Amino acid sequence: MPLNATAKNISNGGSKGEVFVVDDDAATRETLTKTLRKEGYAVISFASGAALLSYARIRKPVCVFIEVGLSDRSGFDVLRKLRAENCPAPIFVTSTDGVIPMAVEAIRNGAFDFIVKPIRVSEIVVRMGAAIDEVARAAAVADVSNVPLHLPGCEPLNTRERQVLARLAIGETNKGIARHLGLSARTVEGYRAAILRKVGVRNATELLRRVFSQGGQANRPN
């Protein structure tokens, strides 16, 4: 069971999502909890790796911290199981034993980073933020690469319209697309209207239904 997950944090996941922590050291748990809650995350500590694994099957953390030691290496088992179950969150392995072989083992087993305790507050915020951003970018690229952008029978889309369509297809809002492509939200709205006109649909729902109904043939040229 979680050690310090409040009902509020569990219900809404915090403004930036949930961070899972397994660590026997109370000082480390307290440091992570206070620091990351100030940054807008909900931090949930677990009494054991088994409890974390069980919870991770029904929740989606944005980051995970797992403690390992020279005498207790069970954290590596948790790490391997999370990766085997395709947990997408970046996983940080923490340890008071900063030996190189342990760091290498952590990375080989799927850890995003290895951190030697005591944890430095300013460093952890930067490293965790960078990890979450990197994972999100990789997921977005993978999603976009699977979007069929050739729509037979429609007026061809220009490069920018294809970029906007790809972002729409993975669920981004106009504001999100504008931020990603370096455009204004109004400009994105213009591209979106042009796409609807060229494809011959009335709204985004019909557009996406048309895009994904193309299947494998959508990427073949005329």
C-alpha positions in Angstrom: 0.0 0.0 0.0 1.1 3.6 -0.6 2.6 5.2 2.5 1.7 8.8 2.0 -0.7 9.1 -0.9 -3.5 11.5 0.1 -7.0 11.0 -1.3 -6.7 14.3 -3.2 -3.5 13.2 -4.9 -4.8 9.8 -5.9 -8.1 11.2 -7.3 -6.6 13.9 -9.5 -3.0 12.8 -10.0 -1.7 16.3 -9.2 -1.4 19.0 -11.8 1.6 17.3 -13.5 1.0 13.7 -12.6 2.0 11.1 -10.1 5.6 10.3 -9.1 6.1 6.8 -7.4 8.8 6.3 -4.8 10.2 3.2 -3.2 12.9 4.1 -0.6 13.6 2.8 2.9 15.2 6.1 3.9 12.7 8.5 5.4 14.9 11.6 4.7 15.0 10.8 1.0 11.2 10.2 0.8 10.6 13.5 2.6 13.0 15.4 0.3 11.4 14.0 -2.8 7.9 14.6 -1.5 8.4 18.2 -0.5 10.4 19.2 -3.5 8.3 17.6 -6.2 5.0 18.6 -4.6 6.2 22.2 -4.8 6.8 21.6 -8.5 3.2 20.4 -9.0 3.5 16.6 -8.8 1.7 14.2 -6.6 4.3 12.0 -4.8 3.3 8.6 -3.6 5.6 6.5 -1.5 5.3 2.7 -1.3 6.2 0.3 1.5 7.6 -2.2 -1.0 8.5 -2.8 -4.6 5.6 -5.3 -4.8 3.1 -2.6 -3.7 4.5 -0.2 -6.3 4.2 -2.8 -9.1 0.6 -3.5 -8.2 -0.3 0.1 -8.2 1.6 0.8 -11.4 -0.7 -1.6 -13.2 -3.8 0.6 -12.6 -2.1 4.0 -12.5 0.3 5.8 -14.9 3.1 7.6 -13.1 5.1 10.2 -14.9 8.3 9.2 -13.1 9.5 6.4 -10.7 12.3 6.4 -8.1 13.6 3.1 -6.9 16.2 2.6 -4.2 18.9 -0.1 -4.5 21.9 -1.0 -2.3 24.8 -3.4 -2.2 23.1 -5.6 0.4 19.6 -5.2 -1.0 19.3 -5.4 -4.8 15.6 -6.1 -4.9 15.1 -2.7 -6.5 16.6 -4.1 -9.7 13.9 -6.7 -9.8 11.3 -4.0 -9.6 13.1 -2.1 -12.3 13.1 -5.1 -14.6 9.5 -5.9 -14.0 8.4 -2.4 -14.7 10.2 -2.5 -18.0 8.9 -5.9 -18.8 5.3 -4.5 -18.3 6.1 -1.6 -20.6 5.9 1.1 -18.0 6.6 4.2 -20.1 7.7 6.5 -17.3 11.4 7.4 -16.8 12.8 5.4 -13.9 15.5 6.8 -11.6 17.6 4.4 -9.5 18.9 6.0 -6.3 21.6 4.6 -4.0 24.0 5.5 -1.3 26.5 3.2 -3.0 27.8 5.2 -5.9 29.8 2.4 -7.4 30.2 2.3 -11.2 29.1 -1.3 -11.7 25.8 -0.6 -10.0 25.2 2.4 -12.2 25.9 0.4 -15.2 23.6 -2.4 -14.1 20.8 0.2 -13.5 21.1 1.6 -17.0 21.3 -1.8 -18.7 18.1 -2.8 -16.9 16.2 0.2 -18.2 16.8 3.0 -15.7 16.8 6.4 -17.2 19.3 7.7 -14.7 21.3 6.7 -11.6 21.5 9.1 -8.7 23.8 8.9 -5.7 22.3 10.0 -2.4 22.0 12.3 -0.7 19.7 13.7 -3.3 20.3 17.4 -4.3 17.0 19.2 -4.6 17.9 21.5 -7.5 19.5 18.7 -9.5 16.7 16.3 -9.1 14.1 18.8 -10.4 16.1 19.5 -13.5 17.0 15.9 -14.3 13.5 14.7 -13.7 11.9 17.4 -15.8 14.3 16.7 -18.6 13.6 12.9 -18.4 9.8 13.5 -18.6 10.2 15.8 -21.5 12.4 13.4 -23.4 10.0 10.5 -22.9 7.1 12.7 -24.0 8.9 13.8 -27.2 9.9 10.2 -28.1 6.3 9.1 -27.6 5.0 12.0 -29.8 7.4 11.2 -32.6 6.4 7.5 -32.5 2.7 8.4 -32.6 3.1 10.9 -35.4 5.2 8.5 -37.5 2.2 6.1 -37.4 -0.4 8.7 -38.6 -1.5 8.1 -42.2 -1.2 11.5 -44.0 -2.0 10.5 -47.6 -5.7 10.7 -48.1 -6.7 9.4 -51.5 -9.2 11.5 -53.5 -8.5 14.7 -51.5 -6.8 17.9 -52.5 -3.1 17.4 -51.5 -2.1 19.0 -48.2 1.0 21.2 -48.0 3.9 20.5 -45.6 2.6 22.7 -42.8 -1.0 21.3 -43.1 0.4 17.7 -42.9 2.3 18.7 -39.7 -0.8 20.2 -38.2 -2.8 17.1 -39.1 -0.3 14.8 -37.6 -0.5 16.7 -34.3 -4.3 16.7 -34.4 -4.3 12.9 -34.9 -2.3 12.3 -31.7 -4.8 14.4 -29.7 -3.1 17.7 -29.4 -5.1 20.9 -28.9 -4.7 24.0 -31.1 -2.6 25.6 -28.4 -0.4 22.5 -28.1 0.1 22.4 -31.8 1.0 26.0 -31.9 3.5 25.6 -29.1 5.1 22.6 -30.8 5.3 24.1 -34.3 6.2 27.6 -33.2 3.0 29.2 -34.6 0.2 31.2 -33.1 -3.1 29.5 -32.1 -4.9 31.6 -34.7 -2.6 30.4 -37.4 -3.2 26.8 -36.4 -6.9 27.4 -36.6 -6.4 28.6 -40.2 -4.5 25.5 -41.1 -7.1 23.3 -39.4 -9.9 25.0 -41.4 -8.0 24.5 -44.7 -7.4 20.8 -43.9 -11.2 20.3 -43.2 -12.0 21.9 -46.5 -9.5 19.9 -48.5 -10.5 16.6 -47.0 -14.2 17.5 -47.3 -15.4 17.0 -43.8 -17.2 19.3 -41.3 -15.3 18.8 -38.1 -12.3 17.3 -36.4 -14.2 14.1 -35.5 -15.0 13.4 -39.1 -11.5 14.3 -40.1 -9.9 11.8 -37.7 -12.4 9.1 -38.7 -11.3 9.7 -42.3 -7.6 9.6 -41.5 -7.7 6.4 -39.5 -10.1 4.6 -41.8 -7.5 4.7 -44.5 -5.5 2.0 -42.8 -2.4 0.7 -44.7 -3.4 2.2 -48.0 -3.2 5.7 -46.7 0.5 5.9 -46.9 0.8 4.7 -50.5 1.3 7.3 -53.2 -1.3 7.9 -56.0 
